[in-house]
Amino acid sequence: MRFGILGCQHAHIVMFIEEMLKLGHIFIGICEIDIKLAEDLAKKYNVPLLSNWNELFALKPDIVGTSAVNNRKIDVIESCVKRGMHIMADKPLVTDMKGYERLLKVLNERNAQVGLMLTERFNPAVYTAWKMIKENKIGEPISFNFLKPHKLLEKSRPSWHFSRRENGGLLIDLLIHDFDLLQWFTQSNIEECHGYIKKTGYSEYPYFFDSVNIIAKTRNGVVATFEADWRMPDAYWSWGDGRIFCIGSCGRFEIKTVGDINMKKEPFVLSVTRDKEINTIVNEVISTTLTEDFLKRISGKKDVVIKEDDIINATYATLIADKNVIEIV
């Protein structure tokens, strides 16, 4: 297949590029006019840097990847699907309910498949924990706690990152992964969600909030808390310190997805059950990548890790949570 990039504002899209190339697909070009990242990637992969969308469309890509400005991704999605081009997008797909309605309309047209880079499902430790739940290793899940502090790296961020209108804000930008994982782990949608989003500084960016706390309940009664912030010190060795805690009816686990304080570099799972006091779980090997999974969905296969409904549910959950959240200034 031939693929191109339309909108290149974040390096997350490199994962899609690398996985497509590894699978033997043909990279035909990047369309982005206002960021150095696109220039660097065009040179690295020896592909043309295009100045407008029509130049890329004229090259007739089968699949398009996008990490455009968050509130403009829906424009890219609509344009690609209208032309029968499949599209893989970095998160989030949309930043408000108006964009969500446009997304649903696109999906209902069925002209092409839309993918979302819910990368955490392919994290070996996360996948291992999901299998533990599926195999009833800790009994029925009772509650979860998701922690996701991030570095801001303010000087290297583009200006749109600090605009709630363009970026969507902290909750929509970061917690979509965790909302998706809660629904994946529990096989149940979020039905109630409340919380607070706080502004603790950055007066030059009036609508930039840097800390959020959420509590949610799924339809099958599992309760979860979520914490995210842009306050991880720049000196830390990783982009953040990701943790997921789960309490089950006959055990519990902790996933350390990144940034373990003991400097363990790889994600891992710790568990306590009735049979073992403490156990470091050997990560399961997931047999596919995010891009391979999307290509399977394009080919019509049903046994995929990320289904269209997963994308819809994760997106809707973050938008409702953002609507319900109380601002603290």
Short mmCIF file of the C-alpha atoms (twelve columns), coordinates in Angstrom:
data_MODEL
# 
_entry.id   MODEL 
# 
loop_
_atom_site.group_PDB 
_atom_site.id 
_atom_site.type_symbol 
_atom_site.label_atom_id 
_atom_site.label_alt_id 
_atom_site.label_comp_id 
_atom_site.label_asym_id 
_atom_site.label_seq_id 
_atom_site.Cartn_x 
_atom_site.Cartn_y 
_atom_site.Cartn_z 
_atom_site.pdbx_PDB_model_num 
ATOM 1   C CA . MET A 1   0.000   0.000   0.000  1 
ATOM 2   C CA . ARG A 2   0.992   3.616   -0.583 1 
ATOM 3   C CA . PHE A 3   0.821   5.932   2.426  1 
ATOM 4   C CA . GLY A 4   1.428   9.583   3.201  1 
ATOM 5   C CA . ILE A 5   1.253   11.990  6.130  1 
ATOM 6   C CA . LEU A 6   -1.217  14.891  6.156  1 
ATOM 7   C CA . GLY A 7   -0.508  17.076  9.167  1 
ATOM 8   C CA . CYS A 8   2.694   16.469  11.109 1 
ATOM 9   C CA . GLN A 9   2.573   18.401  14.378 1 
ATOM 10  C CA . HIS A 10  3.607   15.652  16.803 1 
ATOM 11  C CA . ALA A 11  6.271   12.957  16.737 1 
ATOM 12  C CA . HIS A 12  3.736   10.278  17.731 1 
ATOM 13  C CA . ILE A 13  3.133   9.805   13.989 1 
ATOM 14  C CA . VAL A 14  6.643   8.364   13.625 1 
ATOM 15  C CA . MET A 15  5.392   5.112   15.145 1 
ATOM 16  C CA . PHE A 16  2.877   4.755   12.315 1 
ATOM 17  C CA . ILE A 17  5.531   5.571   9.695  1 
ATOM 18  C CA . GLU A 18  8.016   3.063   11.095 1 
ATOM 19  C CA . GLU A 19  5.457   0.272   11.386 1 
ATOM 20  C CA . MET A 20  4.194   0.839   7.838  1 
ATOM 21  C CA . LEU A 21  7.726   0.783   6.426  1 
ATOM 22  C CA . LYS A 22  8.599   -2.342  8.381  1 
ATOM 23  C CA . LEU A 23  5.593   -4.048  6.794  1 
ATOM 24  C CA . GLY A 24  6.892   -3.129  3.341  1 
ATOM 25  C CA . HIS A 25  4.497   -0.312  2.435  1 
ATOM 26  C CA . ILE A 26  5.536   2.684   0.316  1 
ATOM 27  C CA . PHE A 27  5.949   6.132   1.894  1 
ATOM 28  C CA . ILE A 28  5.030   8.771   -0.713 1 
ATOM 29  C CA . GLY A 29  5.209   12.134  1.071  1 
ATOM 30  C CA . ILE A 30  4.432   14.523  3.934  1 
ATOM 31  C CA . CYS A 31  2.128   17.527  3.756  1 
ATOM 32  C CA . GLU A 32  2.817   20.129  6.455  1 
ATOM 33  C CA . ILE A 33  3.877   23.735  6.049  1 
ATOM 34  C CA . ASP A 34  4.570   25.177  9.486  1 
ATOM 35  C CA . ILE A 35  6.754   22.909  11.594 1 
ATOM 36  C CA . LYS A 36  10.365  21.715  11.523 1 
ATOM 37  C CA . LEU A 37  9.420   18.140  12.450 1 
ATOM 38  C CA . ALA A 38  7.947   17.581  8.992  1 
ATOM 39  C CA . GLU A 39  11.129  18.843  7.315  1 
ATOM 40  C CA . ASP A 40  13.278  16.551  9.441  1 
ATOM 41  C CA . LEU A 41  11.097  13.507  8.702  1 
ATOM 42  C CA . ALA A 42  10.981  14.256  4.970  1 
ATOM 43  C CA . LYS A 43  14.786  14.293  4.921  1 
ATOM 44  C CA . LYS A 44  15.086  11.201  7.117  1 
ATOM 45  C CA . TYR A 45  12.765  9.097   4.948  1 
ATOM 46  C CA . ASN A 46  13.710  10.753  1.653  1 
ATOM 47  C CA . VAL A 47  10.148  11.688  0.720  1 
ATOM 48  C CA . PRO A 48  8.815   14.967  -0.694 1 
ATOM 49  C CA . LEU A 49  7.575   17.691  1.651  1 
ATOM 50  C CA . LEU A 50  4.331   18.892  0.072  1 
ATOM 51  C CA . SER A 51  2.785   22.324  0.521  1 
ATOM 52  C CA . ASN A 52  -0.935  21.544  0.162  1 
ATOM 53  C CA . TRP A 53  -3.418  18.719  0.578  1 
ATOM 54  C CA . ASN A 54  -4.165  18.335  -3.121 1 
ATOM 55  C CA . GLU A 55  -0.512  17.546  -3.857 1 
ATOM 56  C CA . LEU A 56  -0.711  14.593  -1.505 1 
ATOM 57  C CA . PHE A 57  -4.109  13.462  -2.779 1 
ATOM 58  C CA . ALA A 58  -2.754  13.581  -6.341 1 
ATOM 59  C CA . LEU A 59  -0.204  10.910  -5.332 1 
ATOM 60  C CA . LYS A 60  -3.160  8.619   -4.563 1 
ATOM 61  C CA . PRO A 61  -2.273  7.214   -1.137 1 
ATOM 62  C CA . ASP A 62  -4.217  4.183   0.066  1 
ATOM 63  C CA . ILE A 63  -3.693  5.191   3.714  1 
ATOM 64  C CA . VAL A 64  -3.011  8.583   5.275  1 
ATOM 65  C CA . GLY A 65  -1.551  9.199   8.725  1 
ATOM 66  C CA . THR A 66  -2.153  12.439  10.597 1 
ATOM 67  C CA . SER A 67  -0.883  14.225  13.674 1 
ATOM 68  C CA . ALA A 68  -2.415  17.544  12.658 1 
ATOM 69  C CA . VAL A 69  -3.427  20.190  15.199 1 
ATOM 70  C CA . ASN A 70  -6.022  18.404  17.317 1 
ATOM 71  C CA . ASN A 71  -9.095  20.424  16.359 1 
ATOM 72  C CA . ARG A 72  -8.183  20.192  12.646 1 
ATOM 73  C CA . LYS A 73  -7.872  16.417  12.486 1 
ATOM 74  C CA . ILE A 74  -11.563 16.026  11.740 1 
ATOM 75  C CA . ASP A 75  -11.050 18.126  8.584  1 
ATOM 76  C CA . VAL A 76  -8.292  15.745  7.492  1 
ATOM 77  C CA . ILE A 77  -10.427 12.705  8.329  1 
ATOM 78  C CA . GLU A 78  -13.414 13.999  6.362  1 
ATOM 79  C CA . SER A 79  -11.289 14.848  3.321  1 
ATOM 80  C CA . CYS A 80  -9.544  11.473  3.260  1 
ATOM 81  C CA . VAL A 81  -12.611 9.317   3.834  1 
ATOM 82  C CA . LYS A 82  -14.522 11.273  1.168  1 
ATOM 83  C CA . ARG A 83  -11.836 10.122  -1.275 1 
ATOM 84  C CA . GLY A 84  -11.897 6.529   -0.073 1 
ATOM 85  C CA . MET A 85  -8.534  6.834   1.690  1 
ATOM 86  C CA . HIS A 86  -8.136  5.039   5.020  1 
ATOM 87  C CA . ILE A 87  -6.717  7.204   7.786  1 
ATOM 88  C CA . MET A 88  -4.773  6.607   10.992 1 
ATOM 89  C CA . ALA A 89  -4.802  9.536   13.435 1 
ATOM 90  C CA . ASP A 90  -2.848  10.376  16.541 1 
ATOM 91  C CA . LYS A 91  -5.107  11.093  19.516 1 
ATOM 92  C CA . PRO A 92  -7.466  12.820  19.960 1 
ATOM 93  C CA . LEU A 93  -9.638  12.543  16.863 1 
ATOM 94  C CA . VAL A 94  -11.815 15.519  17.864 1 
ATOM 95  C CA . THR A 95  -11.876 18.149  20.596 1 
ATOM 96  C CA . ASP A 96  -15.590 18.900  21.061 1 
ATOM 97  C CA . MET A 97  -19.056 17.438  20.564 1 
ATOM 98  C CA . LYS A 98  -19.508 19.212  17.232 1 
ATOM 99  C CA . GLY A 99  -16.420 17.382  15.975 1 
ATOM 100 C CA . TYR A 100 -17.756 14.145  17.428 1 
ATOM 101 C CA . GLU A 101 -20.988 14.464  15.443 1 
ATOM 102 C CA . ARG A 102 -18.926 15.039  12.308 1 
ATOM 103 C CA . LEU A 103 -16.882 11.933  13.136 1 
ATOM 104 C CA . LEU A 104 -19.995 9.783   13.508 1 
ATOM 105 C CA . LYS A 105 -21.252 11.007  10.145 1 
ATOM 106 C CA . VAL A 106 -17.921 10.081  8.511  1 
ATOM 107 C CA . LEU A 107 -17.954 6.612   10.065 1 
ATOM 108 C CA . ASN A 108 -21.534 6.026   8.932  1 
ATOM 109 C CA . GLU A 109 -20.581 6.761   5.327  1 
ATOM 110 C CA . ARG A 110 -18.373 3.625   5.294  1 
ATOM 111 C CA . ASN A 111 -16.134 4.897   2.507  1 
ATOM 112 C CA . ALA A 112 -12.945 4.021   4.396  1 
ATOM 113 C CA . GLN A 113 -11.664 2.955   7.813  1 
ATOM 114 C CA . VAL A 114 -10.611 5.430   10.514 1 
ATOM 115 C CA . GLY A 115 -7.913  4.385   12.975 1 
ATOM 116 C CA . LEU A 116 -6.846  5.950   16.267 1 
ATOM 117 C CA . MET A 117 -3.431  5.494   17.868 1 
ATOM 118 C CA . LEU A 118 -4.577  3.978   21.165 1 
ATOM 119 C CA . THR A 119 -1.013  2.822   21.682 1 
ATOM 120 C CA . GLU A 120 -1.351  1.758   25.314 1 
ATOM 121 C CA . ARG A 121 -3.253  -1.389  24.307 1 
ATOM 122 C CA . PHE A 122 -0.019  -2.566  22.671 1 
ATOM 123 C CA . ASN A 123 2.186   -1.817  25.680 1 
ATOM 124 C CA . PRO A 124 3.425   -5.285  26.770 1 
ATOM 125 C CA . ALA A 125 2.700   -4.689  30.455 1 
ATOM 126 C CA . VAL A 126 -0.787  -3.325  29.767 1 
ATOM 127 C CA . TYR A 127 -1.569  -6.240  27.465 1 
ATOM 128 C CA . THR A 128 -0.295  -8.653  30.127 1 
ATOM 129 C CA . ALA A 129 -2.584  -7.109  32.756 1 
ATOM 130 C CA . TRP A 130 -5.536  -7.265  30.351 1 
ATOM 131 C CA . LYS A 131 -4.885  -10.997 29.913 1 
ATOM 132 C CA . MET A 132 -4.684  -11.435 33.696 1 
ATOM 133 C CA . ILE A 133 -8.148  -9.908  34.021 1 
ATOM 134 C CA . LYS A 134 -9.511  -11.920 31.113 1 
ATOM 135 C CA . GLU A 135 -8.152  -15.155 32.644 1 
ATOM 136 C CA . ASN A 136 -9.619  -14.270 36.077 1 
ATOM 137 C CA . LYS A 137 -6.185  -14.162 37.761 1 
ATOM 138 C CA . ILE A 138 -7.315  -11.441 40.209 1 
ATOM 139 C CA . GLY A 139 -11.027 -12.183 40.222 1 
ATOM 140 C CA . GLU A 140 -13.592 -9.543  39.299 1 
ATOM 141 C CA . PRO A 141 -12.159 -6.016  38.946 1 
ATOM 142 C CA . ILE A 142 -13.404 -3.707  41.689 1 
ATOM 143 C CA . SER A 143 -11.519 -0.461  41.120 1 
ATOM 144 C CA . PHE A 144 -8.686  1.175   39.174 1 
ATOM 145 C CA . ASN A 145 -6.389  4.148   39.669 1 
ATOM 146 C CA . PHE A 146 -4.658  5.683   36.645 1 
ATOM 147 C CA . LEU A 147 -1.717  8.083   37.167 1 
ATOM 148 C CA . LYS A 148 -0.218  9.993   34.247 1 
ATOM 149 C CA . PRO A 149 2.071   12.949  35.071 1 
ATOM 150 C CA . HIS A 150 3.752   14.439  31.993 1 
ATOM 151 C CA . LYS A 151 6.599   16.805  31.233 1 
ATOM 152 C CA . LEU A 152 5.408   20.006  29.642 1 
ATOM 153 C CA . LEU A 153 8.706   20.967  27.963 1 
ATOM 154 C CA . GLU A 154 7.174   24.383  27.454 1 
ATOM 155 C CA . LYS A 155 9.829   25.881  25.189 1 
ATOM 156 C CA . SER A 156 9.521   23.126  22.592 1 
ATOM 157 C CA . ARG A 157 5.699   23.084  22.419 1 
ATOM 158 C CA . PRO A 158 3.935   24.789  19.499 1 
ATOM 159 C CA . SER A 159 1.609   27.640  20.422 1 
ATOM 160 C CA . TRP A 160 -1.551  25.628  19.646 1 
ATOM 161 C CA . HIS A 161 -0.710  23.222  22.485 1 
ATOM 162 C CA . PHE A 162 -1.641  25.961  24.981 1 
ATOM 163 C CA . SER A 163 -4.959  26.777  23.302 1 
ATOM 164 C CA . ARG A 164 -7.876  24.836  24.738 1 
ATOM 165 C CA . ARG A 165 -9.830  25.431  21.523 1 
ATOM 166 C CA . GLU A 166 -7.103  23.971  19.300 1 
ATOM 167 C CA . ASN A 167 -5.640  21.337  21.622 1 
ATOM 168 C CA . GLY A 168 -8.790  20.272  23.466 1 
ATOM 169 C CA . GLY A 169 -7.135  20.623  26.846 1 
ATOM 170 C CA . LEU A 170 -5.379  18.344  29.295 1 
ATOM 171 C CA . LEU A 171 -8.227  15.884  29.831 1 
ATOM 172 C CA . ILE A 172 -9.034  15.289  26.159 1 
ATOM 173 C CA . ASP A 173 -5.390  15.266  25.115 1 
ATOM 174 C CA . LEU A 174 -4.050  12.845  27.740 1 
ATOM 175 C CA . LEU A 175 -6.803  10.847  29.435 1 
ATOM 176 C CA . ILE A 176 -8.267  9.326   26.277 1 
ATOM 177 C CA . HIS A 177 -5.747  6.478   26.668 1 
ATOM 178 C CA . ASP A 178 -6.811  5.743   30.235 1 
ATOM 179 C CA . PHE A 179 -10.525 6.035   29.560 1 
ATOM 180 C CA . ASP A 180 -10.033 3.552   26.738 1 
ATOM 181 C CA . LEU A 181 -8.099  1.148   28.970 1 
ATOM 182 C CA . LEU A 182 -10.739 1.243   31.707 1 
ATOM 183 C CA . GLN A 183 -13.410 0.264   29.173 1 
ATOM 184 C CA . TRP A 184 -11.131 -2.396  27.664 1 
ATOM 185 C CA . PHE A 185 -10.234 -3.897  31.046 1 
ATOM 186 C CA . THR A 186 -13.840 -3.965  32.273 1 
ATOM 187 C CA . GLN A 187 -15.603 -4.641  28.949 1 
ATOM 188 C CA . SER A 188 -18.042 -1.951  30.023 1 
ATOM 189 C CA . ASN A 189 -18.590 1.675   29.024 1 
ATOM 190 C CA . ILE A 190 -18.207 4.602   31.405 1 
ATOM 191 C CA . GLU A 191 -21.643 5.842   32.482 1 
ATOM 192 C CA . GLU A 192 -20.784 8.439   35.167 1 
ATOM 193 C CA . CYS A 193 -17.855 10.840  35.331 1 
ATOM 194 C CA . HIS A 194 -17.066 13.851  37.537 1 
ATOM 195 C CA . GLY A 195 -13.979 15.783  38.514 1 
ATOM 196 C CA . TYR A 196 -11.884 18.921  38.651 1 
ATOM 197 C CA . ILE A 197 -9.443  20.549  36.276 1 
ATOM 198 C CA . LYS A 198 -7.049  23.068  37.754 1 
ATOM 199 C CA . LYS A 199 -4.906  25.952  36.569 1 
ATOM 200 C CA . THR A 200 -1.871  26.417  38.796 1 
ATOM 201 C CA . GLY A 201 0.249   28.760  36.686 1 
ATOM 202 C CA . TYR A 202 1.137   29.793  33.135 1 
ATOM 203 C CA . SER A 203 -0.693  33.127  33.297 1 
ATOM 204 C CA . GLU A 204 0.415   33.903  29.739 1 
ATOM 205 C CA . TYR A 205 -1.906  31.096  28.579 1 
ATOM 206 C CA . PRO A 206 -5.329  32.018  30.060 1 
ATOM 207 C CA . TYR A 207 -7.122  28.792  29.094 1 
ATOM 208 C CA . PHE A 208 -4.291  26.335  29.728 1 
ATOM 209 C CA . PHE A 209 -5.107  24.012  32.645 1 
ATOM 210 C CA . ASP A 210 -2.296  21.809  33.937 1 
ATOM 211 C CA . SER A 211 -3.822  19.349  36.451 1 
ATOM 212 C CA . VAL A 212 -6.919  17.142  36.357 1 
ATOM 213 C CA . ASN A 213 -8.566  14.659  38.739 1 
ATOM 214 C CA . ILE A 214 -11.496 12.483  37.676 1 
ATOM 215 C CA . ILE A 215 -13.642 9.762   39.241 1 
ATOM 216 C CA . ALA A 216 -15.743 7.542   36.980 1 
ATOM 217 C CA . LYS A 217 -17.997 4.491   37.152 1 
ATOM 218 C CA . THR A 218 -18.603 1.915   34.445 1 
ATOM 219 C CA . ARG A 219 -22.003 0.422   33.720 1 
ATOM 220 C CA . ASN A 220 -20.978 -2.817  35.434 1 
ATOM 221 C CA . GLY A 221 -20.046 -0.964  38.639 1 
ATOM 222 C CA . VAL A 222 -16.254 -0.639  38.476 1 
ATOM 223 C CA . VAL A 223 -14.997 2.650   39.944 1 
ATOM 224 C CA . ALA A 224 -11.842 4.373   38.709 1 
ATOM 225 C CA . THR A 225 -9.869  7.513   39.481 1 
ATOM 226 C CA . PHE A 226 -7.691  9.345   36.966 1 
ATOM 227 C CA . GLU A 227 -4.924  11.880  37.569 1 
ATOM 228 C CA . ALA A 228 -2.929  13.702  34.907 1 
ATOM 229 C CA . ASP A 229 -0.812  16.831  34.913 1 
ATOM 230 C CA . TRP A 230 1.839   18.797  33.046 1 
ATOM 231 C CA . ARG A 231 3.996   19.156  36.169 1 
ATOM 232 C CA . MET A 232 6.618   16.392  35.768 1 
ATOM 233 C CA . PRO A 233 10.030  18.095  36.243 1 
ATOM 234 C CA . ASP A 234 12.123  18.430  33.116 1 
ATOM 235 C CA . ALA A 235 15.063  16.771  34.858 1 
ATOM 236 C CA . TYR A 236 13.269  13.401  35.060 1 
ATOM 237 C CA . TRP A 237 14.719  10.748  32.763 1 
ATOM 238 C CA . SER A 238 11.392  9.875   31.114 1 
ATOM 239 C CA . TRP A 239 8.486   11.917  29.714 1 
ATOM 240 C CA . GLY A 240 6.478   10.992  32.816 1 
ATOM 241 C CA . ASP A 241 5.695   8.336   35.397 1 
ATOM 242 C CA . GLY A 242 2.751   6.215   34.274 1 
ATOM 243 C CA . ARG A 243 1.054   3.824   36.717 1 
ATOM 244 C CA . ILE A 244 -2.141  1.807   36.747 1 
ATOM 245 C CA . PHE A 245 -3.404  0.134   39.926 1 
ATOM 246 C CA . CYS A 246 -6.186  -2.457  39.962 1 
ATOM 247 C CA . ILE A 247 -8.001  -4.029  42.912 1 
ATOM 248 C CA . GLY A 248 -9.717  -7.328  42.172 1 
ATOM 249 C CA . SER A 249 -11.890 -9.631  44.259 1 
ATOM 250 C CA . CYS A 250 -9.000  -12.063 44.860 1 
ATOM 251 C CA . GLY A 251 -5.881  -10.071 44.048 1 
ATOM 252 C CA . ARG A 252 -4.456  -6.841  42.705 1 
ATOM 253 C CA . PHE A 253 -1.826  -5.563  40.343 1 
ATOM 254 C CA . GLU A 254 0.207   -2.481  39.544 1 
ATOM 255 C CA . ILE A 255 1.354   -1.678  36.010 1 
ATOM 256 C CA . LYS A 256 4.361   0.573   35.639 1 
ATOM 257 C CA . THR A 257 4.053   1.743   32.065 1 
ATOM 258 C CA . VAL A 258 6.967   4.198   32.016 1 
ATOM 259 C CA . GLY A 259 9.272   6.132   34.313 1 
ATOM 260 C CA . ASP A 260 9.647   3.751   37.256 1 
ATOM 261 C CA . ILE A 261 11.369  5.560   40.116 1 
ATOM 262 C CA . ASN A 262 13.752  2.617   40.553 1 
ATOM 263 C CA . MET A 263 14.946  3.292   37.008 1 
ATOM 264 C CA . LYS A 264 13.651  0.038   35.559 1 
ATOM 265 C CA . LYS A 265 13.463  0.959   31.895 1 
ATOM 266 C CA . GLU A 266 10.890  -1.536  30.601 1 
ATOM 267 C CA . PRO A 267 7.170   -1.565  31.497 1 
ATOM 268 C CA . PHE A 268 6.233   -4.310  33.940 1 
ATOM 269 C CA . VAL A 269 3.446   -5.672  36.135 1 
ATOM 270 C CA . LEU A 270 3.524   -6.454  39.860 1 
ATOM 271 C CA . SER A 271 0.731   -8.588  41.277 1 
ATOM 272 C CA . VAL A 272 -0.457  -9.919  44.619 1 
ATOM 273 C CA . THR A 273 -2.933  -12.815 44.699 1 
ATOM 274 C CA . ARG A 274 -4.175  -15.398 47.173 1 
ATOM 275 C CA . ASP A 275 -1.502  -17.786 45.926 1 
ATOM 276 C CA . LYS A 276 1.532   -15.476 45.730 1 
ATOM 277 C CA . GLU A 277 2.576   -12.723 48.114 1 
ATOM 278 C CA . ILE A 278 4.185   -10.622 45.369 1 
ATOM 279 C CA . ASN A 279 5.039   -11.505 41.827 1 
ATOM 280 C CA . THR A 280 6.674   -9.654  38.948 1 
ATOM 281 C CA . ILE A 281 4.780   -10.892 35.909 1 
ATOM 282 C CA . VAL A 282 6.677   -11.766 32.740 1 
ATOM 283 C CA . ASN A 283 5.217   -9.625  29.977 1 
ATOM 284 C CA . GLU A 284 3.115   -11.398 27.391 1 
ATOM 285 C CA . VAL A 285 4.160   -10.892 23.780 1 
ATOM 286 C CA . ILE A 286 1.346   -9.311  21.803 1 
ATOM 287 C CA . SER A 287 1.344   -10.860 18.355 1 
ATOM 288 C CA . THR A 288 0.520   -7.706  16.383 1 
ATOM 289 C CA . THR A 289 1.331   -4.016  16.176 1 
ATOM 290 C CA . LEU A 290 -1.118  -1.145  16.169 1 
ATOM 291 C CA . THR A 291 -0.620  -0.645  12.428 1 
ATOM 292 C CA . GLU A 292 -0.957  -4.360  11.622 1 
ATOM 293 C CA . ASP A 293 -4.167  -4.391  13.628 1 
ATOM 294 C CA . PHE A 294 -5.529  -1.456  11.616 1 
ATOM 295 C CA . LEU A 295 -4.613  -3.139  8.338  1 
ATOM 296 C CA . LYS A 296 -6.510  -6.233  9.483  1 
ATOM 297 C CA . ARG A 297 -9.573  -4.063  10.088 1 
ATOM 298 C CA . ILE A 298 -9.173  -2.541  6.623  1 
ATOM 299 C CA . SER A 299 -9.114  -6.055  5.131  1 
ATOM 300 C CA . GLY A 300 -12.422 -6.829  6.850  1 
ATOM 301 C CA . LYS A 301 -11.188 -9.082  9.647  1 
ATOM 302 C CA . LYS A 302 -13.173 -8.962  12.878 1 
ATOM 303 C CA . ASP A 303 -10.629 -10.352 15.372 1 
ATOM 304 C CA . VAL A 304 -8.845  -7.049  15.937 1 
ATOM 305 C CA . VAL A 305 -7.535  -5.409  19.102 1 
ATOM 306 C CA . ILE A 306 -9.098  -2.012  18.360 1 
ATOM 307 C CA . LYS A 307 -12.564 -1.977  16.850 1 
ATOM 308 C CA . GLU A 308 -14.422 1.048   15.524 1 
ATOM 309 C CA . ASP A 309 -16.676 1.042   18.594 1 
ATOM 310 C CA . ASP A 310 -13.599 1.309   20.842 1 
ATOM 311 C CA . ILE A 311 -12.587 4.503   19.074 1 
ATOM 312 C CA . ILE A 312 -16.085 5.944   19.367 1 
ATOM 313 C CA . ASN A 313 -16.446 4.994   23.046 1 
ATOM 314 C CA . ALA A 314 -13.048 6.355   24.112 1 
ATOM 315 C CA . THR A 315 -13.657 9.625   22.280 1 
ATOM 316 C CA . TYR A 316 -17.165 10.065  23.678 1 
ATOM 317 C CA . ALA A 317 -16.051 9.308   27.249 1 
ATOM 318 C CA . THR A 318 -13.379 12.020  27.207 1 
ATOM 319 C CA . LEU A 319 -15.735 14.597  25.735 1 
ATOM 320 C CA . ILE A 320 -18.417 13.922  28.363 1 
ATOM 321 C CA . ALA A 321 -15.836 14.045  31.142 1 
ATOM 322 C CA . ASP A 322 -14.506 17.353  29.828 1 
ATOM 323 C CA . LYS A 323 -18.059 18.726  29.718 1 
ATOM 324 C CA . ASN A 324 -18.711 17.694  33.332 1 
ATOM 325 C CA . VAL A 325 -15.405 18.771  34.850 1 
ATOM 326 C CA . ILE A 326 -15.347 21.751  37.270 1 
ATOM 327 C CA . GLU A 327 -12.656 24.350  36.654 1 
ATOM 328 C CA . ILE A 328 -10.457 25.628  39.482 1 
ATOM 329 C CA . VAL A 329 -8.517  28.795  38.676 1 
# 
